[in-house]
Amino acid sequence: MSDADVDADLDTNTLLGLGERIRNLRVERDLTLAALSALSQISVGMLSHIERGKTSPSLKLLDRLRVALKVPLASFFEAPDDRSAEEGTITRAGHRATLAFSKRGLIKELLSPPGHAEMEVLMLSIEVGGGSGEDPWRRNGEKAGYVMQGRFELRIADQVHVLEVGDAFQFDSRQPHWFRNLADVETKVIWIIRSNEAG
């Protein structure tokens, strides 16, 4: 396994919950590990480790799984225990699904209610020195955002943008892109993803 394949930064309970959610999504779609491997280009061994909570998948692997399973990224977030009549419409503060990547200094908090595949709204909390990692991201669709706190660098293809509190952005997310915190405090960014992919 290469460093690009694993982050090794999720705690044991989070790993087990994530693995179980991925396994359930695979089974719901009547896919074997081999079939999901072919769709995602992730080895059967790696998928087995992920599903059993033995390996922390990188953000890139989660994105490949999302595309292969035809689900929004939100499907991998840890869902809050309390469900209500507001489910599908409202998310309350303190009761939101999250994914924490401590190695990257990044926490993704799902602001939009689960079940919406075409658009996802996240709060990214980026620790001092944290970011998306060295490998660029690409995704069919658009991304947009608003800087709530701190200061961060957003690289889109060969352009580098430094954004401060109150700055906003939007771009075609098929372009390679990266981001990192430039502030000496945690940076918080509202991050919106509009997908053009099925599922």
C-alpha positions in Angstrom: 0.0 0.0 0.0 1.3 3.4 -0.9 1.0 6.7 1.0 -1.5 7.8 -1.7 -3.8 4.9 -0.7 -4.1 5.4 3.0 -4.2 8.3 5.5 -3.9 6.2 8.7 -5.5 9.1 10.6 -9.1 8.1 11.4 -9.7 6.6 14.9 -10.7 3.0 15.3 -14.4 3.7 15.9 -14.6 6.0 12.9 -12.8 3.4 10.7 -15.2 0.6 11.7 -18.2 2.8 11.1 -16.9 3.9 7.7 -16.0 0.4 6.7 -19.5 -0.8 7.7 -21.2 1.9 5.7 -19.1 1.1 2.6 -19.8 -2.6 3.0 -23.6 -1.9 3.3 -23.6 0.3 0.2 -21.8 -2.4 -1.7 -24.2 -5.2 -0.6 -27.2 -3.0 -1.3 -26.0 -2.7 -4.9 -25.4 -6.5 -5.0 -21.7 -6.0 -5.7 -18.9 -8.5 -4.8 -15.6 -7.1 -3.6 -14.2 -8.1 -7.0 -16.9 -6.2 -8.8 -16.4 -3.1 -6.7 -12.6 -3.5 -7.2 -13.1 -3.5 -11.0 -15.4 -0.4 -10.8 -13.2 1.6 -8.5 -9.7 0.4 -9.5 -9.0 -0.3 -5.9 -7.6 -3.8 -5.1 -9.8 -6.4 -3.4 -7.3 -6.6 -0.6 -7.5 -2.9 0.0 -11.3 -2.9 -0.1 -11.4 -5.8 2.4 -9.1 -3.9 4.8 -11.3 -0.7 4.4 -14.5 -2.6 5.0 -13.1 -4.3 8.1 -11.8 -1.0 9.5 -8.2 -2.1 9.2 -7.1 0.7 6.8 -7.9 4.4 6.7 -8.7 5.3 3.1 -7.4 8.5 1.6 -9.8 11.2 0.4 -8.9 10.1 -3.2 -9.9 6.5 -2.5 -13.1 7.6 -0.9 -13.8 9.7 -4.1 -13.2 6.6 -6.3 -15.5 4.6 -4.1 -18.2 7.3 -4.3 -18.1 7.3 -8.1 -18.1 3.4 -8.3 -21.0 3.1 -5.8 -22.8 6.1 -7.4 -23.4 7.8 -4.1 -22.6 11.3 -2.8 -19.6 11.7 -0.5 -22.1 12.3 2.3 -22.9 8.6 2.3 -19.5 7.9 4.0 -20.0 10.4 6.8 -20.9 9.2 10.3 -24.5 10.0 10.7 -25.8 11.4 14.0 -27.7 9.0 16.2 -30.9 11.1 16.6 -33.2 11.1 13.6 -36.2 13.4 13.4 -39.0 14.6 11.1 -36.6 17.2 9.8 -34.4 14.5 8.3 -33.8 15.3 4.6 -34.5 19.0 5.1 -32.6 20.4 8.2 -29.3 19.7 9.9 -28.9 21.0 13.5 -25.7 22.4 15.0 -24.0 19.7 17.0 -25.9 16.9 15.2 -24.1 16.8 11.8 -22.2 14.0 10.1 -18.4 14.5 10.0 -15.3 12.9 8.6 -12.0 13.8 10.3 -8.6 13.4 8.5 -6.2 14.2 11.3 -3.1 13.5 9.1 -4.2 16.2 6.7 -5.4 18.5 9.5 -8.9 18.5 7.9 -12.4 17.9 9.2 -15.3 17.8 6.8 -18.7 18.5 8.4 -21.8 17.8 6.3 -24.1 20.9 6.5 -26.6 19.7 3.9 -29.1 17.0 5.0 -28.2 13.4 3.8 -29.9 12.1 0.7 -29.1 14.9 -1.7 -26.8 13.6 -4.4 -26.5 16.6 -6.8 -25.3 19.2 -4.3 -23.5 18.9 -1.0 -22.7 21.7 1.4 -19.8 21.1 3.8 -17.9 23.1 6.5 -14.2 22.5 6.1 -12.2 23.1 9.2 -8.5 23.2 8.3 -5.9 23.2 11.0 -2.7 25.3 10.9 -0.6 23.7 8.2 -3.4 21.4 7.1 -4.9 21.0 3.6 -6.1 18.7 0.9 -2.7 17.0 0.4 -0.2 17.1 -2.4 -2.1 15.2 -5.0 -4.6 17.3 -7.0 -8.3 16.7 -6.9 -10.6 16.4 -9.9 -14.4 15.8 -10.0 -17.0 16.2 -12.6 -19.1 19.2 -11.6 -18.5 22.6 -9.9 -17.2 23.6 -6.5 -17.8 26.9 -4.7 -17.1 28.3 -1.3 -16.9 31.1 1.1 -14.1 31.8 3.7 -15.7 32.1 7.2 -12.5 32.3 9.2 -8.7 32.3 8.6 -6.9 32.5 5.3 -6.2 29.8 2.7 -4.6 29.1 -0.6 -6.6 27.6 -3.4 -4.7 26.3 -6.4 -6.7 25.6 -9.6 -4.6 24.2 -12.4 -1.7 26.7 -12.7 -3.4 29.5 -10.9 -2.8 30.2 -7.2 -5.4 32.2 -5.2 -5.0 33.5 -1.6 -8.4 33.9 0.0 -9.2 35.9 3.2 -12.3 36.1 5.4 -15.3 37.1 3.3 -13.8 36.0 0.0 -15.7 33.5 -2.2 -14.9 31.3 -5.2 -16.4 29.0 -7.8 -14.7 26.8 -10.4 -15.1 23.9 -12.7 -13.9 21.0 -10.5 -12.7 18.9 -13.4 -9.6 21.1 -13.2 -6.9 19.8 -10.9 -7.1 21.7 -7.5 -5.6 21.8 -4.1 -6.0 23.9 -0.9 -4.1 24.6 2.3 -4.4 26.8 5.4 -2.1 29.8 5.3 -3.3 31.3 8.6 -1.8 30.8 12.1 -5.3 29.8 13.3 -7.8 27.2 12.1 -9.4 28.2 8.8 -13.1 27.5 8.2 -14.6 27.4 4.7 -18.1 26.7 3.5 -17.5 24.3 0.6 -20.2 23.5 -1.9 -20.0 20.6 -4.4 -22.4 20.3 -7.4 -21.9 17.0 -9.1 -22.5 16.2 -12.7 -22.1 12.5 -12.1 -24.9 10.0 -11.8 -25.7 9.0 -8.2 
